[in-house]
Amino acid sequence: MRTKNISRYFRLLLPIFFIAAITSCASTERPPKPSASGRAGELLVIMDPYLWDGRVGNTFKDVFRTPVPMLPQPEPMFNVIYVPTRDFTRVFETHRHLFFAEVDETLTSPTIEFSRDVWSQPQLVVRIKAPDQEALVRILENNAETFYDRYIAVEYIRLQNAYRRMIKHDSHQRVKNMFGADMAIPEGYFVAVEGEDFIWLRKTATREEFDQSVMIWALDYTDPEIDFDEDVIWSRRDSITQRYIPGQFPGTYMTTYRGQQELRPDFREVSFNGMYALEARSLWRVEGDFMGGPFVTYTFVDENTNRLFMVDGWVFAPKYDKRDYMRQVEAIIWSINFPGEEEDQEEELS
């Protein structure tokens, strides 16, 4: 049985009054398309100037430049680049993330279309059309999280494609041996700690303070009311990091900000490679030291083995912005798959 009810998640995924969404997948029989262009986190928006200079453009900026949740310093969800409709030429077609917005007064209701790999790969093209500006604004406001998830999923695919070309074979094999899971673990990630049903994968810099990490642990799945309880997940993370993730000084260890309500993890239900999961985001810190940064945890069940998995990623980069570093870590986490699940994952990405 699916953990909790994944159909409930999908009913909540698009809380809007319309859907004319079509996801297009590139056929394997067609000639290969060029690799997508654009920097990490860039989003090209194409609309007429009168829309961009008015309420539609302002709403778009508010939605897509909103700060990423649970980062130490404000960073935008996307770096938005505006291109007037008349100036959109072939040079822009290969960009990874494209968003078209248009008013069409002949329409009786709004439409939204998601298309994959139209001119390049991996690529997501979103087109929204509405009979008036007010409807465009409602689309943007009511579907922000869906747009985020779709575009970020393509970011993950780009990164995973690169990671699979430079797999760290030792780390990959040790994860596979312990958990029966395949992950796109790139060069640079070594096994820092290995325990009972636990692995900490770590990438560090040699000349500066920098750390990207992924940790995986598994336990028997007992009861969804317990195993998917937010406070239980939070406590389990603190327990495992106290045990396995030491600080740089004796007696120090990783933990979270207990007692500060504003730093309680943000939880949300997600479809994690076809599995029901709870995502938790917040900030970590080191007890007894001044280190800290963002983290994300995914809790889900491998139904083949009836084991509960908690897969966690975090970043320590005090000199740098952290959005893109976190997405690099998340791409590794989202690459996980178990035997027999490849079909579900392909459907999820199509």
C-alpha positions in Angstrom: 0.0 0.0 0.0 1.1 3.5 -0.6 2.3 5.3 2.5 -0.5 7.6 3.6 -2.5 8.4 0.4 -0.5 9.6 -2.5 -3.7 10.3 -4.5 -4.5 13.0 -1.8 -1.2 14.6 -2.6 -2.0 14.8 -6.3 -5.4 16.3 -5.5 -3.6 19.0 -3.6 -0.9 19.6 -6.1 -2.8 21.9 -8.4 -5.4 23.9 -6.4 -6.7 25.8 -9.4 -9.9 26.3 -11.2 -8.7 25.1 -14.6 -6.2 22.7 -16.1 -5.3 22.3 -19.7 -1.9 20.9 -18.9 0.0 18.7 -21.4 3.4 17.3 -20.5 5.4 16.6 -23.6 8.2 14.1 -23.6 10.9 13.9 -26.2 10.6 10.7 -28.3 13.6 8.5 -28.3 13.1 8.1 -32.0 13.6 11.7 -32.8 17.1 13.2 -33.5 18.8 14.3 -30.3 18.2 17.8 -29.2 21.0 20.2 -28.0 21.8 20.5 -24.4 19.9 23.2 -22.7 21.6 26.6 -22.1 21.3 29.0 -19.2 22.9 29.3 -15.8 21.6 27.5 -12.7 18.4 29.1 -11.4 17.8 31.3 -14.5 14.2 31.7 -15.7 13.3 33.5 -19.0 9.9 35.1 -19.0 8.4 36.1 -22.3 5.4 38.5 -22.5 4.4 41.7 -24.0 5.8 44.9 -22.4 2.4 46.2 -21.3 2.0 43.0 -19.3 5.5 43.1 -17.8 5.2 46.8 -16.9 1.8 46.2 -15.2 0.3 44.0 -12.5 1.1 40.8 -14.4 4.8 41.6 -14.4 4.8 42.7 -10.8 3.0 39.5 -9.7 5.5 37.4 -11.7 8.4 39.1 -10.0 6.8 38.6 -6.6 6.2 34.9 -7.3 9.5 33.9 -8.9 11.8 36.3 -7.0 10.4 35.3 -3.7 13.1 34.3 -1.2 13.9 30.5 -1.0 12.5 29.3 2.3 14.9 28.4 5.1 18.1 29.9 3.8 20.3 32.0 6.2 20.2 35.0 3.9 17.5 36.0 1.3 18.1 34.5 -2.1 15.5 34.5 -4.9 13.7 31.3 -6.0 14.9 32.1 -9.6 17.0 34.7 -11.4 14.3 36.2 -13.6 15.3 37.5 -17.1 12.6 39.3 -19.1 12.4 39.0 -22.9 9.7 41.0 -24.8 7.6 38.7 -27.0 8.7 40.5 -30.2 12.4 39.9 -29.2 12.1 36.2 -28.6 14.2 34.6 -31.3 15.9 31.2 -31.9 18.9 32.3 -29.7 16.6 32.0 -26.7 14.9 28.7 -27.6 17.5 26.4 -26.0 17.2 28.0 -22.6 16.4 25.5 -19.9 13.5 27.4 -18.3 11.0 29.3 -20.4 7.8 30.9 -19.3 5.4 32.4 -21.8 2.4 34.6 -20.7 -0.2 35.9 -23.0 -3.6 37.6 -23.0 -6.0 36.2 -25.6 -9.4 37.9 -25.5 -10.9 35.2 -27.6 -10.5 32.7 -24.8 -13.4 31.9 -22.5 -11.2 30.4 -19.8 -7.5 30.3 -19.0 -5.2 27.6 -20.1 -1.8 26.3 -18.8 0.5 24.0 -20.7 3.7 22.3 -19.5 6.0 21.0 -22.2 9.2 19.1 -21.8 12.3 19.3 -24.1 10.7 21.4 -26.9 13.9 22.9 -28.3 16.6 21.4 -26.0 17.1 19.0 -23.2 16.4 19.0 -20.3 14.0 21.9 -20.7 10.6 23.0 -19.4 8.4 25.4 -21.3 5.4 26.8 -19.5 2.7 28.7 -21.5 -0.2 30.4 -19.8 -3.0 32.2 -21.7 -6.0 34.0 -20.3 -8.8 36.2 -21.5 -7.6 39.1 -19.3 -4.8 40.2 -17.0 -6.7 39.4 -13.8 -6.9 35.8 -14.8 -3.1 35.7 -15.5 -2.5 37.1 -12.1 -4.7 34.4 -10.5 -2.8 31.7 -12.3 0.5 33.0 -11.1 -0.6 33.4 -7.5 -2.5 30.1 -7.2 0.1 27.9 -8.8 3.4 29.2 -7.5 4.5 26.0 -5.8 3.7 23.9 -8.8 5.8 26.1 -11.1 8.7 26.0 -8.6 8.6 22.2 -8.4 8.4 21.7 -12.1 11.3 24.0 -12.9 13.5 22.8 -10.1 12.8 19.2 -11.2 14.5 20.1 -14.5 17.4 21.6 -12.6 17.8 18.2 -10.8 17.7 16.3 -14.1 20.5 18.5 -15.5 22.6 17.9 -12.5 21.9 14.2 -12.3 22.9 13.8 -16.0 26.2 15.4 -15.2 26.7 13.4 -12.0 26.1 10.1 -13.8 29.0 10.9 -16.1 31.3 11.2 -13.1 30.1 8.7 -10.6 32.1 8.2 -7.4 32.1 4.4 -7.7 33.2 3.5 -4.2 30.5 5.7 -2.5 27.9 4.6 -5.0 28.6 0.9 -4.4 28.6 1.3 -0.6 25.1 3.0 -0.7 23.9 0.2 -3.0 25.2 -2.5 -0.8 23.7 -1.1 2.4 20.3 0.1 1.2 19.8 -1.6 -2.1 19.4 1.8 -3.7 21.0 3.5 -6.7 22.1 7.1 -6.4 23.9 9.5 -8.7 26.8 10.2 -6.4 29.4 12.3 -8.2 33.2 12.5 -7.7 34.2 14.3 -4.6 31.7 12.7 -2.3 33.4 10.2 0.1 31.9 8.1 2.9 32.7 10.1 6.0 30.8 7.9 8.5 29.2 4.5 8.1 27.1 3.0 10.9 24.2 0.7 11.3 21.8 1.4 8.5 23.5 4.8 8.2 25.9 6.5 5.7 27.1 10.1 5.6 28.5 11.2 2.2 30.6 14.3 2.3 32.3 16.7 -0.1 34.7 19.3 1.3 37.0 21.9 0.0 40.7 21.9 0.8 41.4 25.6 1.0 38.3 27.1 2.5 35.3 26.4 4.7 32.9 24.5 2.5 30.9 21.3 2.9 28.1 19.6 1.0 26.7 16.5 2.6 24.1 13.8 2.1 23.2 11.3 4.8 20.9 8.3 4.6 19.5 6.2 7.3 16.8 3.5 7.4 14.7 1.9 10.1 11.7 -0.4 10.3 8.5 1.1 9.2 5.9 0.7 12.0 3.1 3.2 11.9 2.4 6.1 9.6 0.9 8.1 12.5 4.3 7.9 14.2 6.8 7.6 11.4 5.3 10.6 9.5 4.7 12.7 12.5 6.5 16.0 12.1 7.8 16.2 15.7 9.1 12.6 15.4 10.9 13.3 12.2 12.5 16.4 13.7 13.6 14.5 16.8 14.9 11.6 14.8 17.1 13.9 12.8 18.5 15.6 15.9 19.2 12.1 17.4 21.0 10.8 14.4 23.1 13.9 13.9 24.1 14.0 17.5 25.3 10.4 17.2 27.1 10.6 13.8 27.8 14.2 12.8 30.5 15.7 15.1 31.6 19.3 15.1 35.2 20.4 14.8 35.7 20.5 18.6 35.3 17.7 21.2 31.8 17.4 22.5 30.2 19.4 19.7 27.7 18.0 17.2 25.1 18.9 14.6 21.6 19.8 15.8 18.7 22.2 15.0 17.2 25.3 16.5 14.8 23.9 19.1 12.8 26.5 21.0 12.7 29.0 18.2 9.3 28.7 16.5 10.3 30.6 13.4 13.0 28.0 12.8 10.7 25.0 13.2 11.1 23.0 10.0 8.8 23.7 7.1 7.0 20.5 6.3 5.1 19.6 3.2 3.8 16.5 1.4 5.6 15.7 -1.9 5.6 12.9 -4.4 9.2 11.8 -4.1 10.0 9.7 -7.3 6.5 8.3 -7.2 6.5 7.7 -3.4 4.6 9.6 -0.8 7.1 11.6 1.3 7.3 14.4 3.8 9.8 17.2 3.1 11.3 19.2 6.0 13.4 22.3 5.6 15.1 24.4 8.2 18.5 25.5 9.5 21.1 23.3 11.3 23.7 24.4 13.8 26.5 22.9 15.8 26.0 22.6 19.5 28.9 24.4 21.2 30.2 26.1 18.1 29.1 28.8 15.6 28.7 26.7 12.5 25.3 26.4 10.7 23.5 26.4 7.4 20.4 25.0 5.6 19.2 21.4 5.4 16.4 19.4 3.9 15.1 16.0 4.9 12.9 13.6 2.9 11.0 10.8 4.8 9.5 8.0 2.7 8.9 4.2 2.7 10.5 1.7 0.3 7.5 -0.6 -0.1 9.6 -3.5 -1.4 11.4 -3.8 1.9 8.9 -2.0 4.2 11.7 0.2 5.5 11.4 3.8 6.4 14.1 6.0 4.8 15.2 9.4 5.9 17.5 11.1 3.3 19.0 14.4 4.3 21.2 17.0 2.7 22.9 20.1 4.0 25.4 22.8 3.0 28.0 24.7 5.0 29.3 27.7 2.9 29.6 30.8 5.0 31.3 32.8 2.2 28.7 32.0 -0.5 25.1 32.1 -1.5 23.6 28.7 -0.8 20.6 28.2 -3.1 22.4 26.5 -5.9 24.6 24.5 -3.6 21.5 23.1 -1.9 20.0 22.2 -5.2 23.1 20.3 -6.1 22.7 18.3 -2.9 19.0 17.8 -3.5 19.7 16.5 -7.0 21.7 13.7 -5.5 18.8 12.9 -3.1 16.2 13.0 -5.8 18.3 10.6 -7.9 17.6 7.7 -5.5 15.7 4.7 -6.8 15.1 1.2 -5.7 14.8 -2.0 -7.9 11.4 -2.0 -9.7 10.8 1.7 -9.3 12.4 2.9 -12.6 9.1 2.9 -14.3 7.5 5.2 -11.7 10.4 7.6 -11.8 10.3 7.9 -15.6 6.7 8.7 -15.5 7.3 11.3 -12.8 9.9 13.1 -15.0 8.1 12.8 -18.3 
